[in-house]
Amino acid sequence: MKVHASLNEKAKQGDVDLVFLGDSITEGWNDAGKDVWAKFYGARKALNLGISGDRTQHVLWRLDNGNIAGIQPKLAVVMIGTNNYSDNTAEEIAAGIKATVEKLRAKLPETKVLLLGIFPRDDKRNETRDKFAQVNQTIAKLDDQKFVYFLDIGPKFLLPDGSLSKEAMPDLLHPEAKGFEIWAEAIEPQVVKLLGEKK
C-alpha cells in the first residue's frame, strides 16, 4: 500500500506520456533495469507503475484507486499475470488481463495499449510455459491495431534449446540488466510508433 500511495503521488504530478503497468518484473525497472530505463525512457516522461507481487486483480484495483488519476499518457505498456499462474487457469488469467485492458480503455480512452505476452518463467517447457502460451494466444485476440497492440517478446529471452537465458533472468523469472535491455530493444519500434515519435 505504501508503494501504491507513492505511485498515486507521482501520478498527481502529471505530465506523463508513457506508463509501464505490471508486477515485480515491471517494478524491476527501478533497480536492475534503472540504467536501461534512463537510456530508453528517461527523456520520455515515463512512469513505472509496477508493484511486486501483483496479480491481475491487484492491477484492476489500482486502476480504480489512483494510479492513473489525472494523467492522460499516450501509451501504456502492460505485462501482468505471472503471479496468477499457480491459483488460476489459463482462461481465468486471460480474463483478468482482458479486464485490465478494458478498464484502461474505459478510463483512458485516448491512450494506446501495448499489451505484452506473459514472459516465460522457470526452465524448459513445463506446465507453466504451456499455460502462458495458452494465455498469450487468447490475449493476442485483443489486438485491434487501433488502440490495443499485442506483442509477444518472450522468445527473445530463450536460448536455442528453449531454456531461459540465465544472463537475462538469473532466477528464471526476474530480468537483470541484460533482460531489461532485451525488453527495451524488443518493444522500441512499437513504442516509437505508438508515441507518435519520428526517428
NORDAPE-V511022 format. One record per backbone hydrogen bond with DSSP energy under -1.0 kcal/mol. CO is the residue of the C=O (numbers start at 1). NH is the residue of the N-H. If there is no record, write none. Layout:
BEGIN
co=CO nh=NH
co=CO nh=NH
END
This chain:
BEGIN
co=1 nh=5
co=2 nh=6
co=3 nh=7
co=4 nh=8
co=5 nh=9
co=6 nh=10
co=7 nh=11
co=8 nh=12
co=11 nh=14
co=17 nh=74
co=17 nh=75
co=18 nh=47
co=19 nh=77
co=20 nh=49
co=21 nh=79
co=22 nh=51
co=23 nh=27
co=24 nh=28
co=26 nh=29
co=27 nh=30
co=28 nh=31
co=28 nh=33
co=31 nh=34
co=33 nh=37
co=34 nh=38
co=35 nh=39
co=36 nh=40
co=37 nh=41
co=41 nh=44
co=45 nh=17
co=45 nh=18
co=47 nh=20
co=49 nh=22
co=51 nh=54
co=55 nh=59
co=56 nh=60
co=57 nh=61
co=58 nh=62
co=59 nh=63
co=62 nh=67
co=68 nh=71
co=74 nh=112
co=75 nh=19
co=76 nh=114
co=77 nh=21
co=78 nh=116
co=81 nh=84
co=82 nh=85
co=84 nh=88
co=89 nh=93
co=90 nh=94
co=91 nh=95
co=92 nh=96
co=93 nh=97
co=94 nh=98
co=95 nh=99
co=96 nh=100
co=97 nh=101
co=98 nh=102
co=99 nh=103
co=100 nh=104
co=101 nh=105
co=102 nh=106
co=103 nh=107
co=104 nh=108
co=108 nh=111
co=112 nh=76
co=113 nh=149
co=114 nh=78
co=115 nh=151
co=126 nh=130
co=127 nh=131
co=128 nh=132
co=129 nh=133
co=130 nh=134
co=131 nh=135
co=132 nh=136
co=133 nh=137
co=134 nh=138
co=135 nh=139
co=136 nh=140
co=138 nh=141
co=139 nh=142
co=140 nh=143
co=147 nh=113
co=148 nh=144
co=148 nh=145
co=149 nh=115
co=151 nh=117
co=153 nh=156
co=154 nh=157
co=155 nh=158
co=157 nh=165
co=159 nh=162
co=163 nh=159
co=165 nh=169
co=168 nh=176
co=169 nh=172
co=172 nh=122
co=176 nh=180
co=177 nh=181
co=178 nh=182
co=179 nh=183
co=180 nh=184
co=181 nh=185
co=182 nh=186
co=183 nh=187
co=184 nh=188
co=187 nh=191
co=188 nh=192
co=189 nh=193
co=190 nh=194
co=191 nh=195
co=192 nh=197
END
